[in-house]
Amino acid sequence: MGLTDTPPKSPGSAFEEQPLRAVGVGPHPLPWPVDPRLDPELLAQGDTRNVLDRYRYWSVQAITEDLDTRRFAFHVAIENWKHDMNIGTVVRNANAFCAAKIHIVGAHRWNRRGAMCTDRYVHIVHHDTVAHFVASMREEALAIVGIDLLPGAQPIEKSQLPRQSVLVFGQEGVGLSDPMREACSALYAIAQFGSTRSINAGVASGIAMHQWITQHALSE
């Protein structure tokens, strides 16, 4: 076989063509169900959004209101001084783990592409400064918990995260700012075993949120 030849197919081979899996549902057959949660446009055109099957044809507002009835106690925050590209992933993770709110500290603008439209179903609050963020968290009686590889940080895998807390992630590369570090009541680090110095904020946020879920939601 030449270097440019296509490898032969065999039963179970990765080269076999796999049928494309349809995403979502098409237009709803008439007559349409009577339900105020349903979106007439989606009923007419179909619903190919990345949502649970139970939310098919539901409006964005209806989905958000339903999530509001069962959001967890933890919040998520990320510093955004240089338009961090990982914020979209953090928002998507916060939606997946049903965080109460997402706080963006610093610049209001951020790349929403990585959120994959999940920002429509979450509550995002902006804070111009760390001081404003800290004051707001104190009003809500939330412990500010930093997630970063810093001296003195405790291993998150062996620590109990506060139930009423906000998990804070720093700017990619530089980590948490000095004012944010000083505001944290606790610091936790994620164990790493390879050669890289750190993992990006998007990945770290998913690990930390799942740790909270494991301790406070799955254990109940």
C-alpha distance (Angstrom), angle and dihedral (degrees) to the residues before:
residue distance angle dihedral
M1 . . .
G2 3.82 . .
L3 3.77 123.2 .
T4 3.79 91.1 -104.7
D5 3.81 97.0 44.4
T6 3.80 118.9 114.8
P7 3.82 110.8 -113.1
P8 3.80 112.9 -110.1
K9 3.78 117.2 -98.5
S10 3.76 120.4 -117.8
P11 3.80 133.7 178.3
G12 3.78 107.9 -70.0
S13 3.79 92.3 9.9
A14 3.80 118.2 153.7
F15 3.79 87.1 -130.2
E16 3.79 93.4 66.0
E17 3.76 113.8 108.7
Q18 3.78 111.4 -106.0
P19 3.81 120.7 -151.8
L20 3.79 113.5 -108.6
R21 3.79 112.5 -109.9
A22 3.76 112.8 -130.4
V23 3.79 113.5 -122.3
G24 3.78 118.6 -141.8
V25 3.78 126.6 -21.9
G26 3.78 136.5 -65.5
P27 3.80 128.5 -122.6
H28 3.78 113.7 -41.4
P29 3.81 113.2 -110.2
L30 3.77 118.0 -113.5
P31 2.93 135.3 -68.5
W32 3.80 93.9 53.0
P33 3.81 118.3 -140.2
V34 3.79 116.2 -104.4
D35 3.79 105.2 -118.3
P36 3.83 125.7 132.9
R37 3.81 90.2 -145.7
L38 3.80 92.3 65.7
D39 3.80 122.6 94.9
P40 3.84 112.8 -133.2
E41 3.80 91.6 -149.5
L42 3.80 92.1 54.5
L43 3.80 91.4 45.8
A44 3.79 89.1 54.3
Q45 3.81 99.7 41.3
G46 3.80 104.1 27.2
D47 3.78 131.9 -109.2
T48 3.81 118.4 -98.4
R49 3.81 96.8 159.7
N50 3.79 121.6 130.8
V51 3.80 94.6 -107.1
L52 3.79 135.4 123.5
D53 3.79 115.4 -83.4
R54 3.81 90.3 -113.4
Y55 3.81 88.1 63.6
R56 3.80 96.8 52.8
Y57 3.81 110.9 137.2
W58 3.82 91.5 4.3
S59 3.80 117.0 134.6
V60 3.81 118.8 -114.5
Q61 3.79 89.6 -111.6
A62 3.80 92.4 52.5
I63 3.81 92.5 49.6
T64 3.80 91.8 47.9
E65 3.79 92.2 49.1
D66 3.80 91.1 49.9
L67 3.82 91.1 50.6
D68 3.80 88.6 49.6
T69 3.79 89.3 64.9
R70 3.80 92.3 61.2
R71 3.80 109.9 26.1
F72 3.79 116.0 138.3
A73 3.79 126.7 -115.0
F74 3.79 98.2 -107.5
H75 3.80 126.1 92.3
V76 3.79 129.5 -158.1
A77 3.81 128.3 -140.1
I78 3.79 134.3 -177.3
E79 3.78 130.9 -175.5
N80 3.81 114.3 -124.1
W81 3.78 109.8 -172.1
K82 3.82 96.3 136.9
H83 3.82 103.9 28.1
D84 3.80 95.9 -91.8
M85 3.82 110.4 -145.0
N86 3.82 91.0 -147.3
I87 3.79 96.0 68.3
G88 3.80 92.1 89.3
T89 3.80 90.0 57.4
V90 3.79 91.4 47.9
V91 3.80 89.8 52.5
R92 3.80 91.4 48.3
N93 3.81 90.6 50.6
A94 3.80 91.4 48.0
N95 3.79 89.0 54.2
A96 3.81 91.8 48.6
F97 3.81 91.9 52.1
C98 3.83 93.5 39.4
A99 3.80 98.2 -122.1
A100 3.79 116.9 -170.7
K101 3.82 95.4 -124.4
I102 3.79 142.6 -13.9
H103 3.80 119.3 -133.7
I104 3.81 122.0 -160.0
V105 3.77 112.8 -163.8
G106 3.80 116.4 -159.2
A107 3.79 126.0 5.8
H108 3.80 115.6 33.5
R109 3.80 94.1 -146.0
W110 3.79 118.4 84.3
N111 3.79 136.9 155.7
R112 3.80 107.1 -92.2
R113 3.80 95.0 -174.1
G114 3.79 93.4 90.5
A115 3.80 91.0 53.9
M116 3.82 89.9 68.3
C117 3.84 90.9 -144.0
T118 3.81 92.6 -57.1
D119 3.81 89.2 120.0
R120 3.81 85.8 78.2
Y121 3.80 91.5 68.8
V122 3.82 101.0 44.5
H123 3.79 136.3 69.4
I124 3.80 112.6 -113.5
V125 3.80 121.7 -169.3
H126 3.80 123.8 -171.1
H127 3.81 125.3 -147.6
D128 3.79 119.9 -170.4
T129 3.80 93.9 -155.2
V130 3.78 140.3 23.0
A131 3.80 88.8 -118.0
H132 3.81 91.6 57.9
F133 3.81 90.8 47.3
V134 3.80 92.9 49.4
A135 3.80 92.3 49.2
S136 3.81 90.9 50.7
M137 3.80 92.5 49.8
R138 3.79 91.1 50.7
E139 3.79 89.8 52.4
E140 3.81 89.0 54.0
A141 3.84 91.9 45.1
L142 3.79 92.5 -122.9
A143 3.80 123.2 153.6
I144 3.81 110.4 -127.6
V145 3.80 107.4 -130.8
G146 3.80 119.5 -172.2
I147 3.80 121.1 -149.8
D148 3.81 108.7 -158.8
L149 3.81 143.1 114.0
L150 3.77 96.7 -100.8
P151 3.81 133.6 144.3
G152 3.77 108.7 -86.0
A153 3.82 94.9 19.3
Q154 3.79 112.5 143.4
P155 3.83 121.2 -131.3
I156 3.79 106.7 -95.1
E157 3.80 90.4 -148.3
K158 3.81 90.8 65.1
S159 3.79 99.3 36.0
Q160 3.78 134.5 88.8
L161 3.78 110.9 -127.2
P162 3.81 116.0 -142.6
R163 3.79 111.0 -103.6
Q164 3.81 94.6 -137.9
S165 3.78 97.8 49.6
V166 3.78 147.3 122.1
L167 3.81 115.8 -133.7
V168 3.81 108.9 -143.0
F169 3.80 125.5 -156.6
G170 3.79 125.7 -170.6
Q171 3.76 135.2 -134.0
E172 3.79 113.8 -71.2
G173 3.79 110.3 -92.2
V174 3.80 99.4 7.2
G175 3.78 98.7 50.0
L176 3.79 123.0 -157.1
S177 3.79 117.0 -0.1
D178 3.81 118.4 -116.8
P179 3.84 93.6 -107.5
M180 3.80 90.4 50.8
R181 3.79 92.7 48.7
E182 3.79 90.3 52.8
A183 3.81 90.5 50.9
C184 3.81 94.0 53.9
S185 3.78 117.4 102.3
A186 3.81 89.4 -161.4
L187 3.80 138.2 14.4
Y188 3.78 125.2 -151.2
A189 3.79 131.6 -174.7
I190 3.81 130.0 -157.0
A191 3.80 114.9 -126.8
Q192 3.81 115.1 -113.2
F193 3.79 129.3 -173.6
G194 3.80 107.3 -177.9
S195 3.79 134.8 77.4
T196 3.79 99.9 -89.2
R197 3.77 118.6 100.0
S198 3.79 96.1 -135.8
I199 3.78 146.7 -6.7
N200 3.78 121.5 -118.8
A201 3.78 122.4 -93.7
G202 3.81 93.1 -110.0
V203 3.80 92.9 58.9
A204 3.80 93.2 40.1
S205 3.78 91.5 52.5
G206 3.79 92.6 54.5
I207 3.80 92.1 50.0
A208 3.81 93.5 47.8
M209 3.80 94.4 46.0
H210 3.79 91.4 49.4
Q211 3.80 89.0 50.6
W212 3.82 89.1 55.7
I213 3.82 90.8 47.1
T214 3.82 91.2 49.7
Q215 3.79 92.1 51.5
H216 3.78 101.7 39.5
A217 3.81 109.1 20.8
L218 3.80 109.6 28.4
S219 3.80 92.1 41.1
E220 3.81 93.4 58.2
